[in-house]
């Protein structure tokens, strides 16, 4: 009986270590405008996840500083975290931004260098930011992306994503972030035909200006696309962080998007 219990505990520990929870969040205008109190609120929202994927980090000095401060706050909460910040995106016709990753060093290890997509940086204003993580001796490459706004037709950028799996054939890619476009759009069909699945269908992820009754969400913009041959899907969801605020107006000072999360293990 004792041996059976030890075996159970061993498999439970191994299994739970191989499971990873990623949270992705477009934190609006993430830079020096965020107060210490807001940064602490953000840290409390994401602290129970293993890898934090951030879009809309301000391109200037204040953006990198905000990411560093957020990582410091997370480290003060009892778990060791590391982080990586992209260079500003290269697009000239739209607002330059940075991306960021923050991760628990006990759950994931960064492999090699991170990079902004080079080949399609002229076609994509805020070219995606790649990072390969080693998890339980296996690797996964996250492709962090923030598309141009809906009125500027994000599908004109997303259409280049179908070329990225062949651009990086040795990598297990997961496309994640704010696509400013629902997964039902035909622009995602080529990826779906390659075996990529969205974690959500018909899940709204942006905040309205005002709630109508209990309805506070507006558009299906944030998502993640993964390959079933690479990952075993366990669970996914959204974090309705705005419910912890007295008003939607206060919540929107942090972001007009809610975080999305995805739990999986690597095949």
N, C-alpha and C positions, 0 to 999 in steps of 0.2 A: 504493500500500500504506500509506504514511504517513497519507494523507488518510482512508483506511478505518479505520485504527486510531484516529485523532483522533475520527472520527464515532462509533465504538464507545464510546470513553471518554466522549464527550459524552452519548450516550444512556444509558450506564450510570449516570453521575452524576445525570442528570435523573430516571431511573427510581428509583434508590435514594433520592433525596430525597423523591419522592412516596410512597414506602412508609413506613408508620408502625407502630411497635410500641407497643401499650398494655399495661401490666400493672396488674391490679386486685388489691387485697389487703385483706381484713379483718384488720387488725393488732390483735389483742385488747387492749382497754384501753390504747390508744395514748396515753400521757401520761407523767407524771413517774416512773412505775414502771419505765420502760425505761432501762437503764443505757447509758453511752457505748459499751460493747462491743456491746450488743444493737443500738443504733442503727447502729453501723458494719456489723454483720452484715446488717441490713435494707438499708442503702445498697449493699452489695456484691451483694445479691440482685437489686436493681432497676436498677442503674446502666446496664445495657446496653439499657434500654428508653427510649422517647421521652417517653411520658406515663405518670405513676404516679397511679393512682386509689385513694384510701384510704378505707376505712370504719372506724368505731368509734374515732374520735378523741375523747378525753375532752372533755366539754363545758367543763370549767373551764379555768383559765389554763394548767395543765400540758399540756393537749392541744395548744393552739396553739404552745406553746413547743417541744414535741417535734417538730412538723412543721417549725418554723423550724430547729431543730438538725439534723434529717435533711437539709434542703435545703442547709444550710451544709456538712455532711459530703460531700454529693454534689458541691458546688461545688469542694471541696478535691481532688477526684479528677480534675480536669482538664477538665471540661465545664461550661458555664454553665447553671444551672437557675434557674427562677422558681417561685413557688408561690402558691396561693390556698386559704384556709381558710374554711369556712362559719361562719355564726353557729350557736349551738346550735339543734337542731331544736325545734319548738314543742310537740310532743305532751306532754301532761301525765300520761297514764296509764302511760307507760313511760319507761325511762331516756333522758334527753336525751343527744345526742351531737353531734359535728361531723363533717363530711366534709372531705377535702382533695384537691387536685390539685397535683402537682409535674411540671414539664415542662422539656425541653431547649429553650432559646430558639432554637437553630439549626434545630429541627425543627417547632416549633409556636409560634403567637402567640395569646395570649388576646384575643378580640374582645369589647369591651364589658364589662359587668358579669356576674359570676356571681350566681346566685340560688337560694334554696330555693323549691320549688313552693308557690305561694300558694293556688291555688284548692282543692286537696284536703288542705290541712295539717291539717284537723280529722279527716279520714277516714284519714289516714296518719300514724302516730305520729312516725316519723323521715322526714319528707317529703324526696323526692330533691333533690339538689343539681346544678344545671345549669351547664355551662360550654361556651361556643362557642370552638372553636379554628380558626385559619386555618392550613391546611397546604397548601403549594404553591399558594397563591392560591385555594384552595377551602376551604369551611368544613364543620365537623361539630360537633354539640352532644352532649356526653356527659351522661347522666342517671345520676348516681352514687346508689346506693340500698342501704340496709341495712334489711331487713324485720324485723318482730317475729318472735319465735322460733316454731318449728314448733308447739309446744303451744298457742300463742296464735293459730294459724291465719293465717299470712301471706297466704293467698289472699284474705282479707277486705280487705287493702290493695292487693294486686297487681291486683285486678279494676279498679281505677281507672286503671291504666296505658293501657287501651284508649282512654281519652279524651284522652290527652296529645298524640298526633299531630295531632288536630284542634284542640287548644288552641294548638299551635305549628306551623301548617301550612307556614310558610316555613323551618322548621329541619329538618336531617337528624339525626334523633335516634338515638342508640345507648344502649340501656338496659344498664347494667353494674353489677355488685356482688354482694352477698350477699342472695339472695332467700329463704333458709331454706326452699326449696321446689324440687323437681326440675323441669326444663323439660318433662317429660312430663305434668305436672299440667294439667288442662283449663283452669285459669285463664289459661294463656298462649295458648289457642286463638284468642281475638279478635285478639291481636297477630300471630299466625302467619297468620291469614286476611288481614291487612293487608299481608302480605309480609315480616314480620320473621322472621328465622331465628336459632336459638341457635348459638353457636360450638361447644357441646358437647352430646352426648347420652350419657347414662350415664357421666359423668365425675365421680367422687367428689372432693371438694375440702376436706373437713374431716378433722381428725386424730382417730384413736381415742385412748382413754386409754392403751392399750397395743397394740403391734403383735402380730398373730398370724402368725408366720412373717414373710413379706415384705409382708403386708397391714396397712398402717398407716392407710388412709383409710376414712372412715365414710359420709358423706352427699354427695349431689349438690346442693349449695346455691349455689355461685358460678357465674355465667355472664354472657354478654353476648348481647344480641339486636340484630341489625342488619338493614337493608334492602338486599337485593341490588341494587336500582336506585340506591342511594346509594354503596355500597362494593363494591370488588372484594376478596373474601376471598382471602388468600394462605396463612395458616397460623395455628394456635393451639395452645396447650398449657398445661401446668401446670408449676410449679417445685417440685420435691420438696426444699425447703430443709432439711427435717428430717434428710436424709441426711448433712448436713455436721456434725451434732451427735453427741456420744457417746451420747446417749439421747433418747428421745422426750420425756421429762420436761423436759429442758433446752430442746428445740426449742419445746415448748408454752409456755415462758416468754415467747417472742416472739409466738406466735399458735397458736390451735387451727384455723386455716385455712391452706391453702397458696395462694400467688399463682397467678392465671390470667393468660394473655397472649393477645394477638390481634394479628396482623399483617395490614395491609390497605393498599390505595391508594384514593383517592377517585375516583369516576366523574365 
